[in-house]
Each structure stands twice: as C-alpha cells, then as structure tokens.
Amino acid sequence: MGLPAVQQRSIEYAALLHDAGRLGIPEDILHKTTKLEPAELALVQEHTVRGARLLQPLEILEPAVPIILHHHERYDGTGYPKGLKKEAIPLGARILAVANAFEAIISDRPYRKAMTVEEAAREIASHAGTQFDPKVVEVFLGLVRNKRLVQAGAAP
C-alpha cells in the first residue's frame, strides 16, 4: 500500500501481538466449538482493550497500540471496542483486520476446517465495505491474484 517503513513496522508489531489481551481468557472459551454465551463473547471481545492496556507502557509499541485496540472494528461501524467507522479506524487496524481474517480462514479451527486461499479471498471480498475497508480488500485481492499469499505448507 506504499506505507512508510515505520508504519509497516508498527503494523508488523501489531500483527504479532494483536491477541496479547487473550492472556487469562480460559482455554475452554478460546477453543469452544459451539456458539459463545453472551458473557463469554463479552470476555473475548474485551481482549483488544486488555491487549492495548498491557502493551501501552512499552514505548517501542506505542504506534502499534491503536492498531491492536481497533483491529476488530468493522468498516460499517458495527465492530468493537468503540464502533468506529470507515477512516476513523486507524489504517493499520483496517489492514490487520483483513490479514487476521485471512489467517483465520486458511487455518483449521475447532469449529471448522481450513479453507483455501481462493475461498478465503472470496469470503473477504464478500465483506468489503461492511466488515473490511474496500481499498484494503482490493490490495489484498491483488496479492492473491499475483500468488503472493500461500497457505502454510504450500509451495510458493
């Protein structure tokens, strides 16, 4: 996306640490195969705030903290923790939202098997403008078309 190196590094740090707030959430909730109860969902959704709070004191991560805090905001404003909408969501968080969804879709989960890169691309594209920033999705789809993204274990 033509971002400066310092912004790319902040997104990279956020990508590595975005789920730090899940520390302390019981494993049975994180690996549940059925729908979460409302209290369980609230606990899981709190991980963005907890992670941001945990990492805030580390000066090197200061630019990554807003990305971590807002990576579950949705482009249409229905996400969490603050219900931010469109460009009010930090760009790094909008990028991480797509990357995080992609990783989740192409990975096995307790409740479903992994999808292919192509299936993941279709799923993400179907949520452009609602869950995801359409501009970020467009760049992501270009990476898929150019075979720049592959499944773990697959030949590049």
Disulfide bonds with the S-S distance in Angstrom:
none
